[in-house]
Amino acid sequence: MNVPVPSTATPPLLFDSRVTRWFMAPAAAWMALFFFIPLLLVLVISFATRGPYGGIEWTPTLENYALLGDFLYLHVYGRSLILATLTTAVCLLAGFPLAYYIARLPVRRQGVWILLVIVPFWTNFLVRTYAWMFILRTEGLLNTILLKVGVIASPVEILYSDAAVLIGLVYGYLPFMVLPLYAVLGRLDFSLVEAAWDLYASGWAVVWRVILPLAKPGVIAGCILVFIPTLGAYITPDLLGGARTMMVGNLIQHEYLVVRDWPLGSAFSFALMAMVLAGVWWYWRVERETR
């Protein structure tokens, strides 16, 4: 009796390599034209010299990068890192319970809550930031309510401070934390959580030993999506922080449009990019080591 021998030949590929390259060509051309070439131009400008009346003089120098060690600029970078880290932490602490709650709801109600999370995106970000200015100012809604309730005796100056910037950043980027967390928690096998309760695990142990490890991809994605844009935020610090709170984005805008020192602004831009890449690299390294 002849027994059929299973074939060991590899199945044909769905797409030939040449076809794949043709599919990738438009995206590669777009990235080269609108990302890599402008990025290369900014890199070249960062080694140039500022002209007497602004602009660029093509005299190579490293002075722009040497100025990054100035205390004033280091202070701005340090404030940006602290505010970006605090924003990411607050968004995680506030977004994780919300995402978990939405994931445990019946499917027909989850869509309503997700809609409520993304509703702010229907309004321009600048308009929403101006709304927070009316809320946080001395005669604003928040101080009015606190005065009527009797919590404070006189208006508190919140606007044009680091606290106002933090509030605005958390409000603006909280959905970027909730959505990836919900995407992961929505696929979570909640029978594992029930099994942990059946084994008499405490509430903290269930969260720390069961839920968080399973939701780790969403936590990492949410932290990256919040930390990176927050680090280079411009509108929120400019409107809610004023001249008292300057972040890296405001510093770059000041060098480009006010001082007209394009080489120094380009150097600051690449320093910001290095910080972002270092943060992303650290996240992926931790993720790879913990697998």
N, C-alpha and C positions, 0 to 999 in steps of 0.2 A: 504494500500500500504506500503510495507516495504522499508524504506529508508536506503540505505547502510551507515553504520557508519564507518568513517575513522579509520583505525587502529592506535593505539597509541604506538604500539610496535616499539622499536628502530631498525633501519635497521642493518643488520649484518655487522660487521666490515670487511673491505677488508683484513686485516691482523690480525691474532691472535697475542696476546702479545708474545707468545713464538717464533713465526716466526719473529716478529719485533726484539726480542733480538738476534736471530741468524743473522739477517742482520746487526745489530749494533756491533756484536762481533769483526769482523776484524778491524773496525775503532777504537774500544775501545782498542783492543790489540796493535794496532800500536801506539796510543797515550800513552798508559802505557809504552811501551817498548822504544820509542824514544823521549818522552817528559817528562812524570811525573817522571820516574825513574832517568834520567839524572838531572832533576831539583831538585829532592830530594837529589841527590849526591852533587850537587853544594851547596845546602843549608847546608848540613852537613859540607862540606869543609869550608864554610864561618865562622864557629865557631871553626876551627882548628887554629894551630899556624904554622908560617913559620919556616922551618928548618934552621940551620946555613948556609947551602949552597943552599938554595932554597928547593923546595918540601914541604912536609906536615909533621907536627908532630901532632899526635892526642891528643893534650892537649887542652881541651875546654877553650875558652876565648871569651870575648865580645869586645876586643880591636879593632878588625877589623871594627866593626860598630861604635865604638867611634871615629875612625879616619875620619869618614864621616863628622864630624863637623869641620875638619881642614880647614882653610881659603883657602889654595891652592886647595883642592878638591872641596870646595863649589864654588870657582871661575870657575872651569871647568864645574860643573853642571849648574851654572848660565848661562855661555856662551852657553851651549848646549840648555838650555830652550829658551834663547833669539833667537838663530839661528833657532831652530825648529819652534818657533812661527812666526818669520818673514817669513820663508820659506812657512809655511802654509798660511799666510795672502797674500803673493805675488802670490802664486799659485791660491788662490781663486779669487783674483782681476783680474788675467790674464786668468784664466781658465773659469770663469763664462761667460764672453762675448763670448769667443770662443765656448763653449758648446751651448750657446743660439743661436749663429749664425748657427752652424751646425744643430741644431734641427729645425730651420726655413727653411732650404734648402729643395728642392725637394728630395724625397727619393732616387732617382737614383744618386744624387750627395753627399748624406750624407756618403755613403760608401767610397768615395774617400777621404773625409776629415778625417774620422776615420782612414783610412789606413795611412794617413800622420801623424796622432797623434801617432800611434803605430810603425811606421817605425823605430824610434831610438832603439826599443827593439830588432831589428834584429842584432844589433851590440853589442858586449860585452861592459858592463858598464865600465870596466877598460880602454878599448880602447877609449871610448868617453871622459872619464875624462882626459886621456893623451892629447886628441885633444884640450881640453880647456886649458891645460897648454901651448900649442903652441899659442893659441889665446891670452891669457892674459899676457904672459911674456913681458918683456920690449921691446924686438925686435919682438914681435908677431904681428899678423894680426891686432888686434884692435888698438894698438899704431901706427902702420904704416899708417892705414887709417886716424886716427885722426891727425897725423902729416902732411899728404899730404893735407888734407882738411883745415888745419890751425886752428883747434879747440884748440890744445895744442902746446906749444913751445918746450917742452921737453917730453920724454917718462914718462908716469905715472906708478908707481909701483903698480900694481893691484894683481899680483900673490903673494901667500903666505900672504894673509890677510883675514880678516873676510868677506870682500866684495867678494873676489874670491870664498870663500867657499859658500856664499849665492847664488852666480850666479850658481855654480855647482849643489847645492842642488835643486834650482828651476828648472833648466834644467832637472835634473834626475827624479824628482818626479811630474812634471807638468801633465803628462798623467794620473797619479793616481787621480788627481783632475778632469780632463776633462771627463774621461769616466763615473764615477758615476753621474756627473752632466748631461751629455748628456742622460744617461739612464732615468733620471727623467724628464728632459725637453722634451725629445722625446715623452713622454706620456702626456704632458701638454695640457690642453684644451685652445688653443689660442683664442677661442671665448670670454673667460673671459678677456683677454687682450684687445681685440677689444671693448668689452663692457666698460671697464674702459676708453679707449680713447673717446668713444661716450659720456661718462658722464663728459667729460672735465677734466679728471685727468691729472696732470702734468706727465712728463716722470719719475721723481724721485718717485712720488706717485705710478705709475704703477709698477715700480720695487720693491719698498719697501712694498707696501700693497697687491700686487697681485702675482707677479712672485716669489719673495723670499719665502713667506710662502708656496707656492705650491712646491717649489724646496727644501724645508728644509731637507727632507731625503737625497737627494743627496749632499747637502752642508755638513751635518754631516758626511756622509760616506766618502766623499772626504777629509775632514779635518782629520779624524781618519787615513785614509790610507796614508796621507802625514806626519802627525805629528809623528806617532809612529816610522816608519823607519828612519825619519830624526833625531829624538832624539838620536838614537843609531848608526848613520852613522859613517863609519870608513874610507872607501876608499877616499871619496871626501875631508874630512878635512885633511887626511894624505898627499894627493898629491897636492891639491890646497892651503891648509893652511900651510903645513910644520910644523916646530917646533913652529911657532908663534901662531897657532890656534889649540888647542887640545880640542877635545870633549870627551864625556863619552866613546864612542867606542874606541877611541885611548888610553884613560886612562886604560881601561880594558885590551886591547891588550898589553900595556906597562907592566902592573903588571904581566900578565901571561907569556909573552915570553921574556921580557927583565930583569925585576927584579926577576922573577920566584917566586913571592909572590902569590901563588894560593889562599890562604885564603882571602887576601885583595881584589884580583880580583873578587872572588866569592861574597864578600860583596858588591862591587861596582855593580856587575851584578844584585843583588837583589834590591839594591837601585834604579837602573834604571828601573827595572820591577815595583817597587812600584810607581814610577813617571808615568809610562805609564798607569798602572791600575787606578791611581787617575785621570788622564786626561780622560780616557774612562768612568769612573764612573761619572765624572762631566758632560760629554756630554749627557749620557743617562739620568741623573737626570734632566737636563734642558729640554730634549726632553719629558720626562714623565710629567713634570710640565706644559708644554706649550700645551699639547694635550687638 
